[in-house]
Amino acid sequence: MNPTQLATHIKQTAYDLGFGFVGIARAERMEPEEQRLEAWLNAGHHGTMQWMENHFDKRVDPTKLVPGAKSVISLLYNYFPADDTPSQEAPKLARYAYGQDYHHVVRAKLKELVHRLEESLAHPIDGRVFVDSAPVLERDWAARAGAGWVGKNTLLLNPKAGSYFFLAELISDLAPAVDQRIRDHCGTCTRCIDACPTEAISPSGYVVDGSKCISYLTIELREAIPEEFAGRMEGWAFGCDICQEVCPWNRFSTPHDEPAFLPHPELPAMGPREWQEMTQEVFSRVFRKSAVKRTKFGGLRRNVRFLGE
């Protein structure tokens, strides 16, 4: 296959596995992104996430992760739910956490993608797959690959489907034709900036102070949530979707058809009382396969109690 045919073949194989969008970029050091990341870290916007300072070179150069890499294939997997009941009344749950942990679900899809490509190409692929599992600047690579642009809320926005997507990558020695970037379509819109209750998004957009983000406060922060955020959490107990809910581009979001992302049967019926009285047993049963287990029972209970203060 020539590079164009290879790109078409890769994308069709990925679409057959349920990926919504696929873009391809050349594997090379990311110079503008490197400077932005360094400035973001120097400003302390990563809060207590000290691990983000590690492996800096690998974050900005995919050939450090995969020696000999020629391309970064970015893939988007839809998780927008048909029923978003758990995000309507406090305590609220970010939509991405309704079903099974995306790390496992999407990684299995990626491994199957590599298997099918190796079978069809009749040779092994020297590469690695990633799903939020290594120092990879996923949003920047997806933007480079033309799968969307990084919006003012710093999420990847796709003009046909919004932002309710998991991002994944195949970094390998494959050399398909690369895609062109698409331009930023945020324009003068400031809805995400205006709606953020903790003012985590900078006034001009495109920079998020992670230490103020509700998702960080409810998931990554292991200490007590600072009192300055009392009354400003908008009911979110795990993660936050506010900047996605108000984004005009998400009017194009359509429900996913991934069975693994359907919520546990008990989840939609859980109201404030059930959340307040949740036991370790209930937590383990409802969230056993969910990304919510990342915050652990104690962390989730801390979040729910903080909402009531």
N, C-alpha and C positions, 0 to 999 in steps of 0.2 A: 504494500500500500504506500502511496505517496502521503506526505504530511496532511493534506486536506482530507483524503479518504480515511486516514487513521483517526483524525479528530472526529469526523462524522461517526465512525464506528464506535469510538469510545463513548461518545455522547448517547448514541442510540442504546448501547448496552446498559449505560447508567439509567436512562429513562425506563428501560424495561424492568429495572429493579426498583422503580418507584421514586428515584431522584427527580426533583422538579426542574432544576436548572443546572447546567454544567458549563463551566468556563475554563479556558486554558491559558496559562501565562508561562513565560520563559523563566526558568529557574536562574535567579541571579540575586546579587546582594541588593537590598532595598534601601537606597540611599536617603530619599526624603523621609521615608517612614522611620528610618533609624534615628534621624534627628528629632522627630516628633516623640518617639518613644523615650529617648534620653531626657528630653525636656519634661515629659510627663512624670517620669520616675524622679527626677531631680526636684520636682515640685511636691513630691510626696503624695501624689494622687492615688497611689496604690495602697495607702493606709498600712495595715498590718500584714499585707500580702508580700512579705519579704522575698518569697520565692520568685516573684516577678523580676527581681534584679538578677537572678541567676541565668546563666547560659545566654547572655546578651547576644553574642555573635551568632548563635544558632537561631535566635529569634529573627534576625535580620538577614540571614544567609542560609537558604535551604540546602546548599551544597555542603554545609557543615553538619547537617542532620543526615543527609543522604549523599555521600560522596559520588560524584559522577552524575548527579541529577541534571536532567535537561528541561524538565517541565514540572509545573505545579498545576494539577488538575483540581479545581475547586468545585464542590458539589453542594447543592442546597436540598434539604429534605424537610418538607412541610410538616408542621405540627399544630396548625390552627385547628382548634376543636369545633365540632358542630354544636356542642353544648358547653357553654362556659360558665355554668352555674357556680363552680367553686371560686370564681373571680368576681362575683357580683356582690356578696355581702361579707362583711368582716366576721372572722378572720379570712383573708383572701389568699389564694394560692396562684402563683404564676402559671400561666397556661402550659408552659413547657414541661411542668412537673406532674401533670395529671396522670400520665400512664407510666409505663416502664422507663427505666433510666435510658436516656437517649444514647449514652456512651456505648452501651452494649448493643442496642438495636441497630444503630447506624454503623457501628464497627462491623457487625456481621454482614451488613449490606456491602460495605467496602471490600471485605475479604472475598465475598462472592463475586464482586465486580472484577477483582484481580484474577480470580480463578477463571472466570469466563473469558477474560481478555487473553490470558495465557493459553487457554484452549484454542481460541479462535486464531490467535497469532502464531500458535505452534512454537512458542519459545518463552522461557521464563522472563519475568519482569523484575528488574533490580530496583526495588523501591520500598517505600513504607507508607502505611495509611495512618491518618490522624483524625481524631474526633475530640477536640478540646483536651488532648491527652499529652501534649508535648509543647515545647516553646515554639509555636507557630503563630504568626500574626494572621489569623484566619480571615478577619474582615478585610484586611489590606490585600491579601492574596485574591480574595473573591472579587474585590474591586478591580485589581489589576487584570483579572481574567474576564472582566466584562459582565459579571453576574449581577452587578448592581453598583451603587455608589455608597460611600460611607456618609450617612446623613448627619444632621446637626445633633441628633441624639447619640451619635457614634455607632449606631447599628447599621448593618448592611440593608439598603433599601432596593428592592427590585421593582422596576416600574410596572410590572404585570402582576405582582403578587404581594407586595408589601415586605414585611420583615419577620413574619412568624416562621422562620426557617432555622434548622440546625445547619451548621457549616461543617464540612469535612474536606479532607484533602488526600490526594494520592500524589506523592512526590517520587518521581522515578526517572529512569533512563529513557523512557518513551519520548519521542520527539515529534508530536503532532503539530499541526498548524496552530498558532496562538490566536487568541481573540483580542479585539480592540476594547479599550475602556469605553464606558458610557459616561456622559457628562452628568454632573450634579443637577438634580431637579428639585432641590429644596427651595430654591428661590428666596423670597422674602419671608417665608413662613417661619413662625417662631412658636408654634403650638406646643412642641415638646418642652421648649425652654420655659414657657409660661406655666405649663402644667406641673412641672416637677416640684413637689411640695417641700423638698429639702434643698432646693436650689443647687443640685449637683451638676447641672449642665451650665457651662459658662454662658454669660450674656450673649455672646456672639455665636455660640454653638460650636460643635465639632470637638469639644474637650469636656470630659466628664471627670469630676473629682470623685474617684471611686470611694473615698472615705466618707462621702456624704450620700452615696447611692443607697436606696432602700434594699436593693438586692445584696449589696455588700453587708449592710448592717444586719440583715436577717439570715445570711448564709455564711459569709466568710469571717465575720467578726466573732471571735471566741469569747471576748470579754463582755462586760455589761454594755448594753446600748447606751450611749451618752444621753443624759437627760435633756440636752438641747433639742433632741429629736422627738421628745414626748409630744403627742398631739399632732405630729406631722407625718405619720406613717400611712395615713389614708387607709388603714385597715389591713395592710399587707403583712402576713405572717411568714411567708416564704417567697422571696423574690418580689418582683414588681413589674407590671406591664403598662404603667401609666403613659410613658413616652411612646409606646406602641399604640395604645388605645386612641390617643388623640391624633396620631399621624394620619394625614389624609390618604397616603398611599396604601394604608391598610384597608381601605374600602374595597380593594381588589383581592383581599385574602379570601380563600375558599377552604372549606373543611378538608382535612386530611382523610385518607382512606387506609391508614395504618392501624390494624387491630391492636398492636402492642401499645399504642398511645391512648387507647381508651381508658378512662379512669376506673379505679377500683369501684366495684358496685356500691360500696358504702359512701364513697366520697361526695357525690352530688347532694346527698341528703344530710350531710353534716352541717349543722347550724352552730351559732355561737355557743350554745350549751354543750354540744358534743365536743367542740374544740376545747372549751374550758375544762371539761371533765375527762379529757382523753387520758387513758392509761398507757403504760408501756406496752401492754398487750395489744391494745387497739392500734397504737402507732406501728408496731411491728407487723400487724396484719394488713393494715391499709397501705402502708408505705414501704413494704418489704422490698419491692422491685422498683420503687420510685427514686428519683433524684433527691427527694425530700429527706431520705435517710442520711444524706450528707451532713445535715445540721444536727442530727441525732435527736433523740427524744427530749433531752434536757434543753437543747438549743431551741427547739420548736416551742416548748413550754415557756421558755424565757420570752420568746417573741410574742406569744399570745398574751402573756401577762403584761408585757410592756404596752400592748395596745389598750389594755384596760386601765392604765394609770392616768 
